[in-house]
Amino acid sequence: MNFRIVVGVDGSEAGRRALRWAATEAEIRGGTVQAITVWNWDGTGSFAPMATSPDEERQRAQAVLTREVGPIVNDFPTVAITADVVEGHPARELTKAARDADLLALGSHGHSHVYQAVLGSISDECVRTATCPVVVVPATRTQPVAPAPAFATTR
């Protein structure tokens, strides 16, 4: 049996940590890693704010994936790592790729509670919709994060 980990790669520090975590886990378990960068064209450019076309956006996504996966391949020579660029909605494409995976690994961007309440997050959506376990690797923090306020009720 081959233990397969799908990992979302977006060029962020948290995404980089998730990729390294996935490679370490695959090495321990004798498994493989499928690194995926998802892009979409909405006219604003996710990977290239100045992108002028869908083709340019796809090329920039490919460059991000290549830049992120290269060092991991070098650091984990015994782990089979594939890298794919996919067009679409990130959470949908990642959970689709992980349908038959053993784990889905993602980086957390550590947005505020207000940001998540208004806009949601890809990791939150993946946790809710994936058919395999999801590991969310936190971004490094230089300051401790205060816990979210608790809501008390009175009778």
C-alpha positions in Angstrom: 0.0 0.0 0.0 1.2 3.5 -0.9 0.4 6.3 1.6 -0.4 9.4 -0.5 -0.5 12.9 0.8 -1.9 15.8 -1.3 -0.6 19.2 -0.3 -1.7 22.7 -1.4 1.1 24.9 -2.4 0.6 28.7 -2.7 4.0 30.2 -2.2 3.2 31.4 1.4 5.3 30.5 4.4 2.5 28.4 5.8 2.2 26.6 2.5 5.9 26.0 2.5 5.7 24.5 6.0 2.8 22.3 5.0 4.8 20.9 2.0 7.8 20.2 4.2 5.5 18.5 6.8 4.0 16.4 4.1 7.4 15.3 2.7 8.5 14.4 6.2 5.4 12.4 6.9 5.7 10.6 3.5 9.3 9.8 4.3 8.3 8.3 7.6 5.4 6.3 6.1 7.1 5.3 2.9 4.6 7.3 1.0 4.3 9.9 -1.8 3.4 13.6 -2.1 1.3 15.3 -4.7 2.0 19.0 -4.5 -0.8 21.1 -6.1 -1.0 24.8 -6.9 -4.5 25.9 -7.9 -5.0 29.0 -9.9 -8.0 30.8 -11.4 -8.4 33.7 -13.7 -10.7 36.4 -12.5 -8.9 39.3 -14.1 -7.0 40.4 -11.0 -4.4 37.7 -10.8 -3.8 35.6 -7.6 -0.2 34.8 -8.3 0.6 37.8 -10.4 -1.4 40.9 -9.5 -0.3 42.4 -12.8 -1.1 39.3 -14.9 -2.7 40.3 -18.2 -4.0 37.0 -19.3 -5.0 33.5 -18.0 -1.9 32.1 -19.6 0.3 34.5 -17.7 -1.5 33.6 -14.5 -1.0 29.9 -15.1 2.7 30.4 -15.9 3.1 32.3 -12.6 1.4 29.6 -10.7 3.7 27.0 -12.3 6.7 29.2 -11.3 5.5 29.3 -7.7 5.1 25.5 -7.6 8.5 24.9 -9.2 10.2 27.3 -6.8 8.5 25.7 -3.7 8.9 22.0 -4.7 12.5 22.2 -5.8 14.1 22.4 -2.4 11.8 19.7 -1.0 12.8 17.3 -3.7 16.4 17.9 -2.9 15.9 17.5 0.8 13.8 14.3 0.5 15.4 12.3 -2.3 13.7 9.1 -1.2 10.2 10.5 -1.4 8.3 10.5 -4.7 7.0 14.0 -5.2 4.8 15.0 -8.1 3.8 18.6 -8.8 0.6 19.7 -10.6 -0.9 23.1 -11.6 -4.7 23.0 -11.7 -7.2 25.6 -12.8 -10.2 26.1 -10.6 -11.5 26.9 -7.2 -8.7 26.0 -4.7 -10.8 24.2 -2.1 -12.8 22.2 -4.7 -9.7 21.2 -6.7 -7.7 20.2 -3.6 -10.5 18.1 -2.1 -11.1 16.5 -5.5 -7.4 15.6 -5.8 -7.5 14.2 -2.3 -10.5 12.0 -2.8 -8.4 8.9 -2.8 -5.5 10.3 -0.7 -4.7 9.3 2.8 -4.2 12.9 3.9 -4.6 16.5 2.7 -2.1 19.0 4.1 -2.6 22.7 3.9 -1.0 25.8 5.4 -3.0 28.1 7.6 -2.7 31.8 6.9 -3.7 32.8 10.4 -6.3 35.4 9.4 -8.3 37.1 12.0 -11.7 35.8 13.2 -13.4 38.7 11.4 -11.6 37.9 8.1 -12.6 34.3 8.3 -16.2 35.1 9.3 -16.6 37.4 6.3 -14.5 35.7 3.6 -14.0 32.2 4.9 -10.8 30.3 4.2 -9.7 27.6 1.9 -8.5 25.4 4.7 -11.8 25.8 6.5 -13.7 24.7 3.4 -11.3 21.8 2.8 -11.8 20.6 6.4 -15.6 20.7 5.9 -15.7 18.9 2.5 -12.7 16.6 2.2 -13.2 12.8 2.3 -9.9 12.2 3.9 -8.2 13.6 7.1 -7.0 17.2 6.7 -3.8 18.5 8.4 -3.6 22.3 8.7 -0.1 23.4 9.4 0.1 26.8 11.2 2.2 29.7 10.0 5.0 30.6 12.3 4.2 33.3 14.7 6.5 35.8 16.3 4.0 36.8 19.0 1.6 34.6 20.9 -1.9 34.7 19.7 -4.6 35.6 22.2 -7.4 33.0 22.4 -10.7 33.9 20.8 -13.1 35.4 23.3 -15.5 33.0 25.0 -19.1 33.7 25.0 -20.9 33.1 28.3 -24.6 32.7 28.7 -26.6 33.4 31.8 -29.7 31.7 32.9 
